[in-house]
Amino acid sequence: MTDLLITNARLLDPATGLDAQGSLLIRDGRIASLTGAPAEGVPTLDAGGACLAPGLVDMRASLGEPGAEHRETIASAARAAAAGGITTLCALPDTSPVLDDAALIHFVARQGEATGSLTIHPFGAATRGLQGKEISEFGLLREAGAVAFTDAGRAIASPRTMRLALGYARAFGTFIIQHPEEPTLAAGGVATEGELATRLGLPGIPMLAESMMVARDIALARLSGGHVHFSRVSTGAALDLIRAAKAEGLRVTCDTAPPYFDLNETAITGYRSYAKLSPPLRPESERLAVAAALADGTIDAVVSDHQPRDADDKRLPFLQAEAGGAGLATLLSVTLARYHGGDVTLLEALALLTCKPAKLLGIEAGALKEGAAADLMLFDLRRGWQVKDGQLPGKAQNTPFDGRALEGKVLATFKAGRKVFGA
């Protein structure tokens, strides 16, 4: 490992509220000092006033491997993650085979280590085969390294199964991540029910499908004492329920993804399949509600919700196209749009991507502190760039932000002190 002194940087640490010009010393892959003291014989990198922050912690990404390597491999996802400033990532269990076996949990974690640029914390399948019927072996999967349990993009539909899952997760010191969408209401739908879906002739999903599932699982969390985490929350009604549950002191948390606070349902106009997501994009009023929930602290984390798809999945009629968008390379920049728009402070935006998800997961990451691994991200807060299909790092190019002009770009990413992205 190479020692390095990064000078002339704007040091940003949401965990402590640090926002100051200074230097950071890396020794043996760890943060040795934040004092800016000279280090004799140590190579120096002049940051030129750019922002230096903890590497991002992405709480939700599908990696394709094993089973769908034509869409994405762990190695290609790691390249995209490094370009996006992500150094720690949670992998969904929606692989083939499903991550409901301890050996597969070990495999995915080891493959992450092998990249040299990305720590992967796998999620275990909440139910065997993601079928929503039989609870997985939580104890064995937890021991193998599963940080939480989820059925990925499938809701755990049975109240009894969800109650059992919450109880088992509590016993093993972890939580359940739920896809908040009542499946019978959502069945067959591809867009949010309403005027736009009707005009386009697309089968709709009522927004009630989200808030109904959130209300049910809050009640089950109250009954079981378990911790439920709702992922990719996209409606104001669901956020109101989560806000009230938190005020009650229940173990309820949530995240959202950039499309739900940066885009609205008009992005699917023209049957644009890159904007076909799950849950579907919402009306502008709901986008504003999600942005407000970022600002008031109701939302605990922002996730990439990286769902790699290839041309055969997306370049199809809207009804037949697969849902999902690539999100690793755009996670930081789209989140910073809410800072540039005045909705959140810079430290608040970064907290949603670093220390807050790390705290939820109970992992050591997402902070600038002496002795911590030097997983770092150097970025230019003002540098503009445009998202372009075909020019993103990694295999997956199915971005809903294709053509979007963004402000804020990663210049370099460091993993354990070693530069893994940047010139």
Buried (B, 14 or more C-beta within 10 A) or exposed (E): EEBBBBBBBBBBBBBEEBBEEBBBBBBEBBBBBBEBEEBEEBEEBEBEEBBBBBBBBBBBBBBBBBEBBEBBBBBBBBBBBBBBBBBBBBBBBBBEEBBBBBEBBEBBBEBBEEBEBBBBBBBBBBBBBBEBEEBBBBEBBBEBBBBBBBBBBBBBBEEEBBBBBBBBBBEBEBBBBBBBBBBEBBEEBBBBBBEBBEEBEBEBBBBBBBBBBBBBBBBBBBEBEBBBBBBBBBBBBBBBBBBEBBEEEBBBBBBBBBBBBBBBBEBBEEBBBBBBBBBBBBBEEBBBBBBBBBBEBBBBBBBBBBBBBBEEBBEBEBBEBBBBBBBBBBBBBBBBBBBBEEBBBBBBBBBBBBBBBBBBBEBBBBBBBEEBBBBBBBBBBEBEBEBEBEEBBBBBBBBBBBEBEBBBBBBBBBBBBBBBBBE
